[in-house]
């Protein structure tokens, strides 16, 4: 690992002092819009630093609020150490969770889906009345439209079913296929396999929590089933749903939330 001098030069003064002597390693897994760095130094705790440009669609302020709330519910997640806005950038310094994500570690498939199903059930069991973050479709669909109109939707990253079509054409399907009801739970919001951290077969926490909020449980199930399909193979989707407790999950609703995720 080598020091990332460009980021160091632009650091807020409080972070510059706190991170003196740390080596930086850019993290490339995941689809976060922020730059993410793993920070290590001899004799010091490992940390993570995320930075992104400020703006209407910045997510780090949302992540800070959600991490603080989620930790207060007893759900393992990174602890916020410092959050600052400086020179047009947000900076978030966090503790590192023990272990690693369930893709990078190459955890055996049966073990991975068991860890994921248990962690997700526990998250979904939280009291929605205690959660201050509303991510129901009445809010998410207008945000998807706003992102489309602002030109921040990456149409080159659409899944094969939608690749080659305009954002406007795909958004018409978001409106046309909207489910008539929602099974509301506290959702992670971006529940792909890299956002589950584990060590020694034990779940140690959620990361990338900026989209956590009250929404249909299929928000998480749709993204997770697609992530399991990609990372473990399609044959592991049904066993995951069985372990989660929804073996007869509605394919149309799974597909809908995968479609909606194209805009985020």
Secondary structure as the mmCIF struct_conf table of DSSP 4:
data_model
#
loop_
_struct_conf.conf_type_id
_struct_conf.id
_struct_conf.beg_label_comp_id
_struct_conf.beg_label_asym_id
_struct_conf.beg_label_seq_id
_struct_conf.end_label_comp_id
_struct_conf.end_label_asym_id
_struct_conf.end_label_seq_id
STRN STRN1 UNK A 2 UNK A 2
HELX_RH_AL_P HELX_RH_AL_P1 UNK A 5 UNK A 9
TURN_TY1_P TURN_TY1_P1 UNK A 10 UNK A 10
HELX_RH_AL_P HELX_RH_AL_P2 UNK A 13 UNK A 18
TURN_TY1_P TURN_TY1_P2 UNK A 19 UNK A 21
STRN STRN2 UNK A 23 UNK A 26
BEND BEND1 UNK A 29 UNK A 30
BEND BEND2 UNK A 33 UNK A 34
STRN STRN3 UNK A 35 UNK A 40
TURN_TY1_P TURN_TY1_P3 UNK A 42 UNK A 43
BEND BEND3 UNK A 44 UNK A 44
STRN STRN4 UNK A 47 UNK A 53
BEND BEND4 UNK A 55 UNK A 55
TURN_TY1_P TURN_TY1_P4 UNK A 56 UNK A 57
HELX_RH_AL_P HELX_RH_AL_P3 UNK A 60 UNK A 72
TURN_TY1_P TURN_TY1_P5 UNK A 73 UNK A 74
STRN STRN5 UNK A 77 UNK A 77
HELX_LH_PP_P HELX_LH_PP_P1 UNK A 78 UNK A 79
STRN STRN6 UNK A 80 UNK A 86
TURN_TY1_P TURN_TY1_P6 UNK A 87 UNK A 88
STRN STRN7 UNK A 89 UNK A 95
HELX_LH_PP_P HELX_LH_PP_P2 UNK A 96 UNK A 97
BEND BEND5 UNK A 98 UNK A 99
STRN STRN8 UNK A 100 UNK A 101
TURN_TY1_P TURN_TY1_P7 UNK A 102 UNK A 106
HELX_RH_AL_P HELX_RH_AL_P4 UNK A 109 UNK A 124
TURN_TY1_P TURN_TY1_P8 UNK A 125 UNK A 125
BEND BEND6 UNK A 126 UNK A 126
HELX_RH_3T_P HELX_RH_3T_P1 UNK A 128 UNK A 130
STRN STRN9 UNK A 134 UNK A 134
BEND BEND7 UNK A 136 UNK A 136
HELX_RH_AL_P HELX_RH_AL_P5 UNK A 137 UNK A 149
TURN_TY1_P TURN_TY1_P9 UNK A 150 UNK A 151
HELX_RH_3T_P HELX_RH_3T_P2 UNK A 155 UNK A 157
TURN_TY1_P TURN_TY1_P10 UNK A 160 UNK A 164
BEND BEND8 UNK A 165 UNK A 165
HELX_RH_AL_P HELX_RH_AL_P6 UNK A 167 UNK A 176
TURN_TY1_P TURN_TY1_P11 UNK A 177 UNK A 177
BEND BEND9 UNK A 180 UNK A 180
STRN STRN10 UNK A 184 UNK A 187
BEND BEND10 UNK A 189 UNK A 190
HELX_RH_3T_P HELX_RH_3T_P3 UNK A 193 UNK A 195
STRN STRN11 UNK A 196 UNK A 199
TURN_TY1_P TURN_TY1_P12 UNK A 200 UNK A 201
STRN STRN12 UNK A 202 UNK A 206
TURN_TY1_P TURN_TY1_P13 UNK A 210 UNK A 211
STRN STRN13 UNK A 213 UNK A 216
HELX_RH_AL_P HELX_RH_AL_P7 UNK A 217 UNK A 231
TURN_TY1_P TURN_TY1_P14 UNK A 232 UNK A 232
HELX_RH_3T_P HELX_RH_3T_P4 UNK A 234 UNK A 236
HELX_RH_AL_P HELX_RH_AL_P8 UNK A 237 UNK A 244
TURN_TY1_P TURN_TY1_P15 UNK A 245 UNK A 245
TURN_TY1_P TURN_TY1_P16 UNK A 247 UNK A 248
HELX_RH_AL_P HELX_RH_AL_P9 UNK A 251 UNK A 260
HELX_RH_3T_P HELX_RH_3T_P5 UNK A 261 UNK A 263
#
